[in-house]
C-alpha cells in the first residue's frame, strides 16, 4: 500500500530525511517513531504530497507522490498534530465543506457526513462552533475530516497529543477500529500507545531509518541475553535474598542475578544468561532444591521505551520545546495556513496540498 525507497529531503544546509526506505502493507497500523527533529513530519509531508522529495521515490496506493500527486491525495487522509479546522465554522458545516473539497456531492456527501459524525462520536457537537470545542472534540473532528472520503491510507501525526487519559483511550480505540478498512501510519511519542495499537514499528533518527519490525521482534533483537523474572517465596519464616542469589548464580550459564522487588514476603529476582542458553529448567530446579517455593518464572521483555533509547539515545518523553528541530518539522499545515520552508532554505515555498 505504501512503498518508500531512498526517499530524501534536503534544505540548503540540512538533510531532514536521508535515503529512507520502508513499506507498509494494506490494513496495517504502523507506528512511526523518532525524537523531535528526526524527520518524521517531513516524511509524512512528502507522503501526503505537501513537500516534494529531493530524491528517491514513494508510492501510495500504487500512485507516485511526485508524478501522480492528485491521485495520491484522493487515496489519503491526513491528520496533522494541530487539527486543520476553521474555528468560525460549525462541525457539520465544516465536514460538508471538506467533503465537497474531496469530491463528494449530493446523497453521497450526506451519507459520508453522517457516517463520520457517528464513527468519530461528534454527533453531540454537530451544530457547535469548532472554536468552542474542547481539545478532544477538535481531534475527533480532525479525524472525521481525514476519513470522510473513505481513503485507503490514513496518516496521523500525534493524534492524541494534549488529550486527557480518557480521550487518549477513546482515540486509541477508534484508531484500532479503523484498521483493516484503512492502512494507518501513526506518529506518536507515547510508546505504550504504539505497543498496544501497532503491528509494526518504524524508528527514524537523524533522518535515517534505524529499525523497522514488529514490537516483539524488536524486543528479541535488542536483547543480547535472555532475561528471566523469578518470584521466590519462603516455606515458612522470612526469605533472605543472599542465599537465593547464590543458588541462582550457581546455575551454569547464568551471568547476573539481581533483586528487583519484594512482594508480601516473596522476592522477585532478575537473572541474565547468555543468549541461546536454556537455563529455565535449571533455575526452577535450583529454587526447589533450595527449599523455597517458586511462584513465578517468566521471560522479561524490553519495553519499547528501552528499545527506543537504545536505538536513538533520546528520551521520547522530553517535551518538544526542549529540543532543537528544523522549522519544517514544527510547522503544522491547516487549511489556508501560510507555511514556509526552514530559514536556511532558499527553495521556493512548497505548494499547499489540495484536500
VOPAGU-2260 file (C-alpha; in pm, 1 decimal, decimal comma):
REM VOPAGU-2260
SITE   aa  ch    i         X         Y         Z
SITE  UNK   A    0       0,0       0,0       0,0
SITE  UNK   A    1     291,7     235,6      81,6
SITE  UNK   A    2     635,0     185,9     -72,6
SITE  UNK   A    3     923,8     420,6       8,0
SITE  UNK   A    4    1270,4     380,7    -146,8
SITE  UNK   A    5    1572,7     605,4     -83,3
SITE  UNK   A    6    1345,6     899,1      -2,4
SITE  UNK   A    7    1547,1    1214,6      69,1
SITE  UNK   A    8    1461,0    1573,2     154,4
SITE  UNK   A    9    1738,0    1832,3     167,1
SITE  UNK   A   10    1740,8    2200,9     252,7
SITE  UNK   A   11    2027,6    2443,3     194,5
SITE  UNK   A   12    2244,5    2319,2     482,7
SITE  UNK   A   13    2022,9    2046,3     630,3
SITE  UNK   A   14    1929,3    1694,0     525,7
SITE  UNK   A   15    1599,7    1635,6     704,6
SITE  UNK   A   16    1536,1    1289,6     556,8
SITE  UNK   A   17    1830,1    1082,8     434,3
SITE  UNK   A   18    1765,1     792,5     192,9
SITE  UNK   A   19    1496,7     614,9     396,4
SITE  UNK   A   20    1320,0     302,0     271,2
SITE  UNK   A   21    1026,1     109,7     415,5
SITE  UNK   A   22     696,1     -49,0     313,4
SITE  UNK   A   23     353,2     -77,1     475,2
SITE  UNK   A   24     103,2    -344,8     373,2
SITE  UNK   A   25    -270,0    -295,8     329,6
SITE  UNK   A   26    -470,8    -280,4     653,3
SITE  UNK   A   27    -168,9    -245,8     884,6
SITE  UNK   A   28    -126,2       4,2    1167,3
SITE  UNK   A   29     236,9     114,7    1171,6
SITE  UNK   A   30     397,2     324,6    1443,7
SITE  UNK   A   31     635,8     588,4    1308,0
SITE  UNK   A   32     872,9     686,5    1588,2
SITE  UNK   A   33    1168,7     912,2    1638,6
SITE  UNK   A   34    1296,2    1201,4    1851,4
SITE  UNK   A   35    1193,7    1555,1    1767,5
SITE  UNK   A   36    1367,4    1675,2    1453,2
SITE  UNK   A   37    1432,7    1318,3    1335,1
SITE  UNK   A   38    1242,2    1371,0    1008,5
SITE  UNK   A   39     902,2    1218,0    1090,9
SITE  UNK   A   40     683,8    1512,4     993,7
SITE  UNK   A   41     894,2    1585,8     685,1
SITE  UNK   A   42     845,3    1223,7     573,5
SITE  UNK   A   43     471,4    1242,0     629,0
SITE  UNK   A   44     451,1    1568,0     437,2
SITE  UNK   A   45     626,6    1406,9     143,0
SITE  UNK   A   46     387,3    1110,6     156,2
SITE  UNK   A   47      90,4    1348,4     156,8
SITE  UNK   A   48     236,2    1548,1    -136,0
SITE  UNK   A   49     281,1    1862,3      71,5
SITE  UNK   A   50     659,4    1861,4      18,6
SITE  UNK   A   51     833,9    1723,0    -289,0
SITE  UNK   A   52    1124,8    1486,5    -220,8
SITE  UNK   A   53    1472,7    1593,1    -324,7
SITE  UNK   A   54    1537,8    1240,5    -448,8
SITE  UNK   A   55    1407,3     886,6    -413,2
SITE  UNK   A   56    1058,7     752,5    -473,2
SITE  UNK   A   57     741,5     693,3    -275,0
SITE  UNK   A   58     411,1     542,2    -385,0
SITE  UNK   A   59      79,6     544,6    -200,2
SITE  UNK   A   60    -193,9     305,8    -316,1
SITE  UNK   A   61      14,8     250,0    -628,9
SITE  UNK   A   62      47,1     619,6    -719,7
SITE  UNK   A   63     374,2     813,8    -723,6
SITE  UNK   A   64     380,4    1112,0    -487,1
SITE  UNK   A   65     570,8    1326,5    -735,5
SITE  UNK   A   66     417,5    1235,7   -1071,7
SITE  UNK   A   67      63,5    1142,4    -958,0
SITE  UNK   A   68      11,0    1369,5    -659,8
SITE  UNK   A   69    -358,9    1433,2    -729,4
SITE  UNK   A   70    -428,9    1060,1    -733,8
SITE  UNK   A   71    -233,8    1015,9    -408,3
SITE  UNK   A   72    -440,0    1287,5    -240,4
SITE  UNK   A   73    -761,5    1112,1    -338,0
SITE  UNK   A   74    -648,1     796,9    -159,2
SITE  UNK   A   75    -501,8     953,4     153,6
SITE  UNK   A   76    -637,5    1109,7     472,9
SITE  UNK   A   77    -409,2    1327,5     685,1
SITE  UNK   A   78    -447,3    1448,2    1042,3
SITE  UNK   A   79    -160,5    1677,2    1148,1
SITE  UNK   A   80     -85,3    1732,8    1516,5
SITE  UNK   A   81    -290,3    2053,0    1508,3
SITE  UNK   A   82    -627,6    1961,0    1350,1
SITE  UNK   A   83    -690,7    2163,9    1030,7
SITE  UNK   A   84   -1016,7    2328,9    1133,7
SITE  UNK   A   85   -1184,6    2666,6    1084,1
SITE  UNK   A   86   -1290,3    2789,3    1432,1
SITE  UNK   A   87   -1576,7    3000,6    1293,5
SITE  UNK   A   88   -1749,2    2701,9    1127,0
SITE  UNK   A   89   -1988,7    2453,7    1287,8
SITE  UNK   A   90   -1889,2    2086,5    1299,4
SITE  UNK   A   91   -2124,3    1953,0    1031,7
SITE  UNK   A   92   -2080,3    2266,4     819,3
SITE  UNK   A   93   -1705,2    2210,3     824,3
SITE  UNK   A   94   -1732,2    1837,6     743,8
SITE  UNK   A   95   -1963,4    1910,4     449,3
SITE  UNK   A   96   -1714,2    2173,3     328,7
SITE  UNK   A   97   -1423,0    1927,7     348,7
SITE  UNK   A   98   -1634,3    1657,1     181,8
SITE  UNK   A   99   -1705,0    1884,7    -114,2
SITE  UNK   A  100   -1334,1    1967,1    -141,2
SITE  UNK   A  101   -1267,0    1595,8    -161,8
SITE  UNK   A  102   -1517,9    1549,7    -444,3
SITE  UNK   A  103   -1827,1    1428,3    -257,3
SITE  UNK   A  104   -2166,8    1552,3    -373,2
SITE  UNK   A  105   -2538,4    1505,9    -305,8
SITE  UNK   A  106   -2656,4    1190,4    -130,9
SITE  UNK   A  107   -2304,0    1050,0    -111,7
SITE  UNK   A  108   -2187,0    1359,5      76,8
SITE  UNK   A  109   -2482,5    1339,3     318,1
SITE  UNK   A  110   -2413,5     969,7     379,9
SITE  UNK   A  111   -2043,8    1017,0     448,7
SITE  UNK   A  112   -2100,1    1314,9     680,6
SITE  UNK   A  113   -2347,7    1117,3     890,0
SITE  UNK   A  114   -2112,4     818,2     892,2
SITE  UNK   A  115   -1807,3    1010,4    1019,6
SITE  UNK   A  116   -2017,4    1207,1    1271,3
SITE  UNK   A  117   -2125,2     878,0    1425,4
SITE  UNK   A  118   -1795,4     694,9    1382,5
SITE  UNK   A  119   -1590,3     970,2    1544,9
SITE  UNK   A  120   -1850,2    1041,9    1818,7
SITE  UNK   A  121   -1908,3    1409,2    1741,3
SITE  UNK   A  122   -2287,9    1394,2    1699,3
SITE  UNK   A  123   -2346,8    1588,3    2022,6
SITE  UNK   A  124   -2141,7    1884,8    1891,3
SITE  UNK   A  125   -2262,9    1877,7    1531,8
SITE  UNK   A  126   -2401,8    2233,9    1547,0
SITE  UNK   A  127   -2134,0    2385,4    1771,9
SITE  UNK   A  128   -1862,4    2621,2    1652,0
SITE  UNK   A  129   -1529,4    2441,3    1617,0
SITE  UNK   A  130   -1355,3    2722,5    1803,6
SITE  UNK   A  131   -1567,4    2643,3    2109,8
SITE  UNK   A  132   -1485,2    2271,4    2118,7
SITE  UNK   A  133   -1250,4    2103,6    2364,1
SITE  UNK   A  134    -915,3    1965,0    2250,1
SITE  UNK   A  135   -1058,7    1613,3    2248,1
SITE  UNK   A  136   -1351,0    1706,3    2026,0
SITE  UNK   A  137   -1126,3    1900,8    1789,4
SITE  UNK   A  138    -910,2    1589,8    1749,7
SITE  UNK   A  139   -1219,8    1381,2    1671,7
SITE  UNK   A  140   -1338,9    1634,4    1415,0
SITE  UNK   A  141    -989,1    1632,0    1264,7
SITE  UNK   A  142   -1005,2    1253,9    1236,2
SITE  UNK   A  143   -1353,9    1276,8    1086,0
SITE  UNK   A  144   -1232,4    1508,8     809,5
SITE  UNK   A  145    -942,9    1272,1     740,0
SITE  UNK   A  146   -1172,3     973,2     675,5
SITE  UNK   A  147   -1474,1    1147,5     520,6
SITE  UNK   A  148   -1377,4    1040,4     165,9
SITE  UNK   A  149   -1301,3     683,9     282,2
SITE  UNK   A  150    -929,5     692,2     192,1
SITE  UNK   A  151    -714,6     381,9     159,6
SITE  UNK   A  152    -438,3     534,7     375,3
SITE  UNK   A  153    -453,2     740,4     695,3
SITE  UNK   A  154    -150,4     935,4     819,3
SITE  UNK   A  155    -193,8    1055,1    1177,1
SITE  UNK   A  156      64,5    1288,0    1332,8
SITE  UNK   A  157      46,0    1280,4    1715,1
SITE  UNK   A  158    -333,0    1216,5    1717,6
SITE  UNK   A  159    -350,5    1201,1    2099,5
SITE  UNK   A  160    -121,9    1495,5    2179,8
SITE  UNK   A  161    -267,8    1708,1    2459,8
SITE  UNK   A  162    -557,3    1474,0    2535,9
SITE  UNK   A  163    -651,1    1352,3    2883,4
SITE  UNK   A  164    -630,6     976,6    2962,6
SITE  UNK   A  165    -998,6     913,2    2883,6
SITE  UNK   A  166    -971,7    1092,8    2549,2
SITE  UNK   A  167    -649,2     905,5    2468,6
SITE  UNK   A  168    -821,1     570,2    2525,8
SITE  UNK   A  169   -1120,0     672,4    2312,1
SITE  UNK   A  170    -897,2     793,2    2026,9
SITE  UNK   A  171    -678,8     480,8    2051,8
SITE  UNK   A  172    -985,7     254,6    2032,1
SITE  UNK   A  173   -1115,0     446,3    1731,0
SITE  UNK   A  174    -780,7     412,5    1550,3
SITE  UNK   A  175    -776,3      36,7    1616,3
SITE  UNK   A  176   -1134,1      11,4    1484,6
SITE  UNK   A  177   -1027,4     184,3    1162,9
SITE  UNK   A  178    -751,9     -72,1    1096,2
SITE  UNK   A  179    -838,8    -316,6     821,9
SITE  UNK   A  180   -1057,1     -58,9     650,0
SITE  UNK   A  181    -757,3     174,4     622,3
SITE  UNK   A  182    -380,7     143,6     623,7
SITE  UNK   A  183    -259,9     367,5     907,1
SITE  UNK   A  184      72,7     536,3     980,0
SITE  UNK   A  185      69,5     664,4    1337,4
SITE  UNK   A  186     334,1     908,1    1459,7
SITE  UNK   A  187     343,6     944,6    1837,6
SITE  UNK   A  188     574,7     993,3    2136,4
SITE  UNK   A  189     350,1     780,7    2360,6
SITE  UNK   A  190     531,1     449,7    2332,2
SITE  UNK   A  191     279,4     235,6    2528,3
SITE  UNK   A  192      24,6     353,9    2272,1
SITE  UNK   A  193     236,9     204,3    1994,9
SITE  UNK   A  194     279,1    -123,5    2183,7
SITE  UNK   A  195     -97,4    -153,9    2228,0
SITE  UNK   A  196    -202,4     -33,2    1883,9
SITE  UNK   A  197      57,4    -102,3    1616,1
SITE  UNK   A  198     154,9    -421,5    1435,8
SITE  UNK   A  199     481,1    -281,0    1303,5
SITE  UNK   A  200     721,0      -8,9    1417,9
SITE  UNK   A  201     945,9     215,9    1209,1
SITE  UNK   A  202    1205,6     408,6    1412,0
SITE  UNK   A  203    1379,0     703,5    1247,1
SITE  UNK   A  204    1671,0     900,3    1389,2
SITE  UNK   A  205    1863,9    1190,8    1234,5
SITE  UNK   A  206    1681,1    1141,1     906,8
SITE  UNK   A  207    1758,1     767,8     875,5
SITE  UNK   A  208    1554,3     455,3     948,5
SITE  UNK   A  209    1730,6     270,2    1231,2
SITE  UNK   A  210    1477,6     -12,2    1276,8
SITE  UNK   A  211    1162,4    -149,5    1119,7
SITE  UNK   A  212     995,3    -459,7    1260,3
SITE  UNK   A  213     719,5    -581,7    1490,7
SITE  UNK   A  214     744,1    -481,6    1857,2
SITE  UNK   A  215     806,6    -843,3    1963,7
SITE  UNK   A  216    1084,6    -889,1    1707,2
SITE  UNK   A  217    1248,0    -560,9    1811,0
SITE  UNK   A  218    1244,5    -677,7    2171,9
SITE  UNK   A  219    1408,3   -1006,3    2076,4
SITE  UNK   A  220    1673,3    -832,4    1864,9
SITE  UNK   A  221    1750,9    -567,5    2126,1
SITE  UNK   A  222    1836,5    -819,2    2396,1
SITE  UNK   A  223    2176,4    -982,0    2360,6
SITE  UNK   A  224    2093,4   -1204,5    2657,3
SITE  UNK   A  225    1799,6   -1399,7    2793,4
SITE  UNK   A  226    1649,9   -1225,8    3096,2
SITE  UNK   A  227    1417,6   -1411,7    3333,9
SITE  UNK   A  228    1198,6   -1288,3    3619,3
SITE  UNK   A  229    1167,9   -1532,3    3909,8
SITE  UNK   A  230     942,4   -1487,9    4212,8
SITE  UNK   A  231    1056,5   -1693,0    4511,2
SITE  UNK   A  232     864,9   -1738,6    4839,7
SITE  UNK   A  233     973,1   -1895,3    5169,9
SITE  UNK   A  234     823,7   -2211,6    5310,1
SITE  UNK   A  235     750,7   -2050,1    5643,7
SITE  UNK   A  236     951,3   -1775,5    5811,8
SITE  UNK   A  237    1120,2   -1498,1    5617,4
SITE  UNK   A  238    1317,3   -1507,3    5296,8
SITE  UNK   A  239    1668,6   -1364,8    5276,5
SITE  UNK   A  240    1785,8   -1251,7    4935,1
SITE  UNK   A  241    2153,4   -1350,1    4960,1
SITE  UNK   A  242    2110,9   -1732,3    4978,5
SITE  UNK   A  243    1870,0   -1729,4    4684,2
SITE  UNK   A  244    2107,7   -1513,0    4481,3
SITE  UNK   A  245    2395,9   -1751,1    4548,1
SITE  UNK   A  246    2184,3   -2050,7    4448,0
SITE  UNK   A  247    2070,0   -1890,6    4122,5
SITE  UNK   A  248    2420,3   -1765,0    4045,3
SITE  UNK   A  249    2549,6   -2122,7    4074,4
SITE  UNK   A  250    2335,4   -2234,0    3777,6
SITE  UNK   A  251    2556,8   -2290,7    3473,0
SITE  UNK   A  252    2510,1   -2020,2    3210,7
SITE  UNK   A  253    2375,6   -1752,3    3448,2
SITE  UNK   A  254    2582,7   -1433,4    3431,8
SITE  UNK   A  255    2390,6   -1199,0    3662,1
SITE  UNK   A  256    2131,1   -1217,6    3941,0
SITE  UNK   A  257    1961,3    -907,7    4080,6
SITE  UNK   A  258    1681,0    -848,8    4333,5
SITE  UNK   A  259    1406,0    -646,8    4162,6
SITE  UNK   A  260    1123,1    -626,8    4416,9
SITE  UNK   A  261     977,0    -763,3    4742,3
SITE  UNK   A  262     614,0    -874,6    4731,7
SITE  UNK   A  263     441,0    -969,5    5058,6
SITE  UNK   A  264     727,9   -1180,5    5184,8
SITE  UNK   A  265     828,5   -1308,6    4841,1
SITE  UNK   A  266    1124,5   -1177,0    4642,0
SITE  UNK   A  267    1139,8   -1104,4    4267,8
SITE  UNK   A  268    1476,7   -1178,3    4106,5
SITE  UNK   A  269    1603,6   -1093,8    3758,9
SITE  UNK   A  270    1856,0   -1331,1    3605,2
SITE  UNK   A  271    2054,1   -1279,3    3287,8
SITE  UNK   A  272    2206,0   -1563,2    3087,9
SITE  UNK   A  273    2382,7   -1587,5    2756,0
SITE  UNK   A  274    2153,9   -1585,3    2455,2
SITE  UNK   A  275    2077,7   -1941,1    2345,3
SITE  UNK   A  276    2147,6   -2090,1    2689,5
SITE  UNK   A  277    1847,2   -2297,8    2805,2
SITE  UNK   A  278    1854,3   -2235,2    3180,8
SITE  UNK   A  279    1486,5   -2208,9    3274,2
SITE  UNK   A  280    1457,2   -2569,9    3392,0
SITE  UNK   A  281    1782,4   -2545,8    3589,1
SITE  UNK   A  282    1665,1   -2224,8    3756,2
SITE  UNK   A  283    1337,4   -2386,5    3861,8
SITE  UNK   A  284    1515,6   -2693,8    3997,2
SITE  UNK   A  285    1762,7   -2476,3    4188,2
SITE  UNK   A  286    1480,7   -2294,2    4368,7
SITE  UNK   A  287    1302,9   -2616,6    4464,2
SITE  UNK   A  288    1629,2   -2779,9    4574,6
SITE  UNK   A  289    1699,5   -2477,2    4794,4
SITE  UNK   A  290    1379,3   -2540,9    4988,3
SITE  UNK   A  291    1185,7   -2240,3    4858,3
SITE  UNK   A  292     859,2   -2207,0    4667,1
SITE  UNK   A  293     867,8   -2099,9    4301,8
SITE  UNK   A  294     573,6   -1864,2    4247,5
SITE  UNK   A  295     662,0   -1740,6    3901,0
SITE  UNK   A  296     919,6   -1791,3    3626,6
SITE  UNK   A  297     884,6   -1590,6    3304,9
SITE  UNK   A  298    1097,1   -1414,3    3043,2
SITE  UNK   A  299    1138,0   -1038,3    3078,6
SITE  UNK   A  300    1092,6    -836,7    2760,4
SITE  UNK   A  301    1236,1    -494,5    2691,7
SITE  UNK   A  302     982,5    -216,4    2679,4
SITE  UNK   A  303     951,9     -18,1    2357,5
SITE  UNK   A  304    1085,1     281,2    2550,3
SITE  UNK   A  305    1406,3      91,8    2633,8
SITE  UNK   A  306    1444,6      -9,4    2267,3
SITE  UNK   A  307    1383,2     349,5    2157,3
SITE  UNK   A  308    1650,0     478,9    2396,3
SITE  UNK   A  309    1893,6     210,4    2285,2
SITE  UNK   A  310    1849,2     292,5    1916,5
SITE  UNK   A  311    1829,0     672,1    1937,4
SITE  UNK   A  312    1987,8     769,5    2269,3
SITE  UNK   A  313    1694,4    1007,3    2318,1
SITE  UNK   A  314    1424,1    1036,6    2582,0
SITE  UNK   A  315    1088,4    1016,9    2398,7
SITE  UNK   A  316     906,7    1179,8    2688,1
SITE  UNK   A  317    1113,2    1500,3    2670,5
SITE  UNK   A  318     892,4    1793,0    2564,5
SITE  UNK   A  319     930,3    1908,1    2207,3
SITE  UNK   A  320    1023,5    2261,0    2307,2
SITE  UNK   A  321    1334,0    2131,3    2485,2
SITE  UNK   A  322    1490,6    2008,8    2162,9
SITE  UNK   A  323    1604,0    2188,1    1853,8
SITE  UNK   A  324    1407,1    2080,9    1549,4
SITE  UNK   A  325    1400,5    2224,4    1199,1
SITE  UNK   A  326    1118,2    2466,3    1136,8
SITE  UNK   A  327     979,3    2235,3     871,6
SITE  UNK   A  328     931,0    1971,4    1142,4
SITE  UNK   A  329     746,1    2205,4    1376,5
SITE  UNK   A  330     516,0    2393,9    1139,4
SITE  UNK   A  331     173,7    2235,5    1100,0
SITE  UNK   A  332     -42,2    2284,6     795,9
SITE  UNK   A  333    -406,1    2391,4     838,1
SITE  UNK   A  334    -649,6    2480,2     561,9
SITE  UNK   A  335    -548,9    2819,0     433,9
SITE  UNK   A  336    -244,4    2836,7     661,9
SITE  UNK   A  337      72,0    3006,6     539,5
SITE  UNK   A  338     364,5    2765,3     572,0
SITE  UNK   A  339     726,0    2827,3     479,3
SITE  UNK   A  340    1049,8    2635,7     447,5
SITE  UNK   A  341    1320,9    2646,2     718,1
SITE  UNK   A  342    1509,0    2973,2     737,4
SITE  UNK   A  343    1821,8    2827,1     587,6
SITE  UNK   A  344    1642,8    2701,0     279,2
SITE  UNK   A  345    1641,0    2909,0     -34,1
SITE  UNK   A  346    1397,2    2678,8    -209,6
SITE  UNK   A  347    1060,5    2818,6    -318,4
SITE  UNK   A  348     770,9    2771,6     -81,1
SITE  UNK   A  349     601,7    2433,0    -120,2
SITE  UNK   A  350     256,2    2435,4    -269,6
SITE  UNK   A  351     -10,0    2353,1     -10,8
SITE  UNK   A  352    -187,0    2025,7     -91,6
SITE  UNK   A  353    -541,5    2041,9    -201,5
SITE  UNK   A  354    -786,2    1844,1       8,9
